Amino acid sequence: MKVLVGTEQGYVFQVMRKGADGNVSSRFGLEGGKHHGPIFAIQRNPAQSLGKYFMTIGDWTAKMWADDLKVPLITTRYHDAYLTDGCWSSTRPGIFFLTRSDGWIDIWDYYYRQNEICFSQKISDYPLTCMSVKPKTSDLLIGDASGSITLLRLCKSLWEPQPKGVEEGALKVMFEREGSREKTLLQQKKMLETRRAKELSKKEVKKEVKKKDMVGEKIKELEDDFFKALEQYQNCLLYTSPSPRDRQKSRMPSSACKKKKKKK
């Protein structure tokens, strides 16, 4: 059995549960797109053909994910207040509801548009904490921090199902399109990273070669200075006076010896 788990750090883990044990099979958000705070709600789309897509609610946004992609497909705009809960409509797969900490509820209709809220309503002066949709009806139950429960009855356009397969098919096309776009972006990102790594490696190789050349030149200069100093030292030894122990041969140059003979 697959279980989705939201963390306080904003990541999502998919756990394969076998009896009392469970192993993490997938991690979402590690490559980017995670929530900036704890995740308060996770729910899969109730439509049968959209079962691999799920929604997470945390910080100021709701995010749509797919099982085969580790980054979010779609992210709502940042709301005016912190989000506390959310759920999908049981009759229309493109509608979902979000509760906020300032007492408002926001309704999104992705079948209609994806960039703007469809409807907002003030429910309570207290933060809204939880919500639930009564299956196959227009009733929406909302709880707040004071312990009150509000029953909200939706209008027909927000709960009546569309012609069979129309809305579900449109959402499937949209999610698949966004998924292919994200996969393409990830591939391009990896290609750029490999290029940068190769360029950096080439630059590092060039730097190492330059360092070796500089070290070789420095060693050569030191060797030249050493041999020059050694040559000067040897020349000084040629002009030193003979040692008392060396009475047979003189260390003085022949020109110096000739001059001494002339003086005698």
C-alpha positions in Angstrom: 0.0 0.0 0.0 1.3 3.5 -1.0 1.1 6.2 1.6 1.9 9.9 1.1 3.5 11.7 4.0 4.1 15.4 4.4 6.9 16.7 6.6 7.4 19.8 8.6 10.3 20.8 6.3 7.9 21.0 3.3 8.9 17.7 1.6 6.7 14.8 0.6 7.6 11.1 1.0 5.9 8.2 -0.6 6.1 5.2 1.7 5.5 1.6 0.6 3.8 0.0 3.6 4.0 -3.8 4.2 2.4 -4.7 7.5 3.9 -2.8 10.3 7.0 -1.8 8.3 7.4 0.9 5.6 10.1 2.0 3.2 10.4 5.3 1.5 10.1 4.7 -2.2 10.0 8.3 -3.5 10.9 11.8 -2.2 9.3 14.9 -3.7 10.7 18.4 -3.5 14.3 17.6 -3.0 15.2 19.0 -6.4 13.1 22.1 -5.9 9.5 23.2 -5.4 9.0 22.2 -1.8 6.8 24.1 0.6 8.4 26.8 2.8 6.8 25.3 6.0 4.9 22.3 7.3 2.5 20.5 5.0 -1.0 20.5 6.5 -2.9 18.4 3.9 -2.3 15.9 1.1 -5.0 14.4 -1.1 -5.1 12.6 -4.4 -7.5 13.6 -7.1 -10.7 11.6 -6.8 -11.1 11.1 -10.5 -10.1 7.5 -11.6 -7.9 8.6 -14.5 -6.2 11.3 -12.4 -5.3 9.1 -9.5 -1.5 9.6 -9.9 -1.9 13.3 -9.3 -2.1 14.7 -5.8 -2.3 18.1 -4.1 -0.4 19.4 -1.1 -1.3 22.4 1.1 1.3 24.3 3.0 2.7 27.8 3.6 0.7 30.2 1.3 0.3 27.9 -1.7 -1.2 24.6 -2.9 0.9 22.5 -5.3 0.0 19.8 -7.8 2.3 16.8 -8.1 2.6 13.6 -10.1 3.9 10.2 -8.9 6.5 10.1 -11.7 7.9 13.6 -11.2 9.8 14.9 -8.2 8.9 18.6 -8.7 5.5 20.2 -8.6 3.5 20.5 -11.9 1.5 23.5 -10.9 1.7 25.9 -8.0 -1.1 28.4 -7.1 -0.2 32.0 -6.5 0.7 33.1 -3.0 -2.5 33.7 -1.0 -3.0 36.7 1.4 -2.9 34.5 4.5 -1.4 31.2 5.6 -3.2 28.1 4.3 -4.4 25.6 6.9 -6.3 22.9 5.0 -7.7 21.9 1.6 -9.5 19.2 -0.4 -10.7 18.3 -3.9 -14.3 18.4 -4.9 -16.0 15.0 -4.9 -18.1 15.7 -8.0 -15.8 18.0 -10.2 -12.2 16.9 -10.5 -11.0 20.4 -11.5 -12.3 22.2 -8.3 -10.5 22.3 -5.0 -11.1 24.2 -1.8 -8.5 26.0 0.5 -9.0 27.3 4.0 -7.0 30.3 5.3 -5.8 31.5 8.7 -7.7 34.8 8.3 -11.1 33.1 8.2 -11.6 33.0 4.4 -12.1 30.1 2.1 -10.8 30.1 -1.5 -12.3 28.0 -4.3 -10.2 27.2 -7.4 -11.6 25.9 -10.7 -8.7 24.6 -12.9 -11.2 23.6 -15.6 -12.1 27.3 -15.9 -8.7 29.0 -15.3 -5.5 28.2 -13.5 -4.1 31.7 -12.6 -7.0 33.2 -10.5 -9.2 32.2 -7.6 -12.7 31.3 -8.8 -14.6 32.3 -5.6 -13.7 33.6 -2.1 -15.9 33.8 1.0 -15.4 35.1 4.6 -16.5 32.3 6.9 -15.3 33.2 10.4 -13.4 35.8 12.4 -11.2 33.0 13.7 -8.6 31.0 11.7 -10.2 28.1 9.7 -8.6 24.9 10.7 -10.2 22.0 8.7 -12.8 21.2 6.1 -14.6 18.3 4.5 -16.8 17.8 1.5 -19.9 15.6 1.8 -19.6 13.1 -1.1 -21.8 13.7 -4.2 -23.5 16.8 -2.6 -23.1 20.5 -2.6 -22.4 20.6 1.2 -19.1 21.8 2.5 -18.3 21.6 6.3 -15.7 24.0 7.7 -14.3 24.2 11.2 -12.5 27.1 12.8 -10.2 27.7 15.8 -13.1 28.6 18.1 -14.7 25.1 17.7 -17.5 26.2 15.5 -18.5 24.3 12.4 -20.0 26.1 9.3 -22.1 24.4 6.7 -21.5 26.0 3.3 -23.8 25.1 0.4 -22.2 25.5 -3.0 -24.0 26.9 -6.1 -24.7 24.5 -9.0 -21.7 25.6 -11.1 -19.3 24.6 -8.3 -20.6 21.1 -7.7 -22.7 19.8 -10.6 -20.7 17.4 -12.7 -19.8 18.3 -16.3 -20.7 16.0 -19.2 -19.0 12.6 -18.6 -15.3 12.7 -19.3 -15.1 16.3 -20.6 -13.6 18.0 -17.5 -11.6 14.9 -16.5 -10.0 14.7 -20.0 -9.2 18.4 -20.1 -7.4 18.2 -16.8 -5.5 15.1 -17.8 -4.2 16.9 -20.9 -3.3 19.9 -18.9 -1.4 17.8 -16.2 0.4 15.8 -18.9 1.4 19.0 -20.7 2.8 20.5 -17.5 4.6 17.3 -16.7 6.3 17.1 -20.1 7.3 20.7 -19.7 8.8 20.1 -16.3 10.7 17.0 -17.5 12.1 19.0 -20.4 13.3 21.8 -18.0 14.9 19.2 -15.7 16.8 17.7 -18.7 18.0 21.1 -19.8 19.1 21.9 -16.2 21.1 18.7 -16.0 22.7 19.4 -19.4 23.7 22.9 -18.2 25.1 21.5 -15.0 27.2 18.9 -16.9 28.5 21.6 -19.2 29.4 23.8 -16.3 31.1 21.0 -14.6 33.2 20.3 -17.8 34.0 23.9 -18.2 35.1 24.2 -14.5 37.2 21.0 -14.9 38.9 22.5 -18.0 39.5 25.7 -16.2 40.9 23.8 -13.2 43.2 21.8 -15.5 44.5 25.0 -17.1 45.0 26.5 -13.6 47.0 23.5 -12.6 49.1 23.6 -15.7 49.8 27.3 -15.1 50.7 26.6 -11.5 53.1 23.8 -12.6 54.7 26.1 -15.2 55.2 28.8 -12.7 56.7 26.4 -10.2 59.0 25.1 -12.9 60.1 28.6 -13.9 60.7 29.4 -10.2 62.8 26.3 -9.7 64.8 27.1 -12.9 65.5 30.7 -11.6 66.6 29.2 -8.2 68.9 26.7 -10.0 70.5 29.5 -12.1 71.1 31.6 -9.1 72.5 28.7 -7.3 75.0 27.8 -10.1 76.0 31.5 -10.5 76.7 31.7 -6.7 78.6 28.4 -6.9 80.7 29.7 -9.9 81.6 32.8 -8.0 82.6 30.8 -5.0 84.9 28.6 -7.1 86.6 31.7 -8.7 87.3 33.0 -5.2 88.9 29.7 -4.3 91.3 30.1 -7.3 92.7 33.4 -5.9 93.3 32.3 -2.3 96.8 32.1 -0.9 98.5 28.6 -0.9 98.1 26.5 2.2 101.2 25.9 4.4 100.7 22.2 3.9 100.9 22.6 0.1 104.6 23.5 -0.5 105.2 21.7 -3.8 102.4 23.3 -5.9 101.1 26.8 -5.7 97.4 27.6 -6.1 98.2 31.0 -7.5 97.6 31.5 -11.2 100.6 31.3 -13.5 100.5 35.0 -14.3 100.9 35.9 -10.7 103.9 33.5 -10.3 105.7 35.1 -13.3 105.3 38.6 -11.8 106.9 37.4 -8.5 109.9 36.0 -10.4 110.5 39.2 -12.3 110.5 41.2 -9.0 113.3 38.9 -7.6 
